[in-house]
Amino acid sequence: MPNRPQWRREVILLKVIDGTILPDSGSVWRKPGLIIARLAQELPQNKTTTVYEFVAEGLADTGKILAAYYKLSERMAHSHTPGDLVEFENFHHEMDARMHGSSNNKSPL
């Protein structure tokens, strides 16, 4: 790959790592359970979501929680109710539980 521009080599390397293409030689070892995700540089034309929402969609349930959290935080930037504060705290518990593997989540989600 010596004659290819740097960005092109990086794209090829990422495709080899995720298994989209095979390496010219050698082998690739992936940790069991490894999850690899890629995001195209352009959004599909038929989407009416924001870039944030589109990326969050690729994160399954965690993405749904993050998108809802983002919407709540945007709303709270202008005004909020005591219920919003409770919901905000619940989102934090849910995200902490997901990040740290705890089953003690207090979120209604």
Phi, psi and omega in degrees: 000020186294334183269001181270145177299156183305314183298324180292320177297321180294319178297316179297316179301315179297322179291326176292316180299317182275357176088006178295322176229158179269149177290154178297327178206165179079196182218167180239127175257130177242133178303133178304135181085000180300135176244125179240134178231144176233152179232125177299154182283345179240139177284147174301142184294334183274004180272139176248010180274166174284167177299317179303311181296321180297315179295317180298327178302328180284355182257016178055226184298321178298322178296322177297319179295316180296319179295318178294321177298316180298315179298317179296317181295325176296316180295319181291341178294338182257318176192162180205162178246167175302326178296324177297320180295320177295315179298320179299315178298319179299321177299318179298317178299316181296314180294320176299316180299318180291321182287327186251004176073017180280144176265003181269067179258142184255007184281141176283000184284000000 
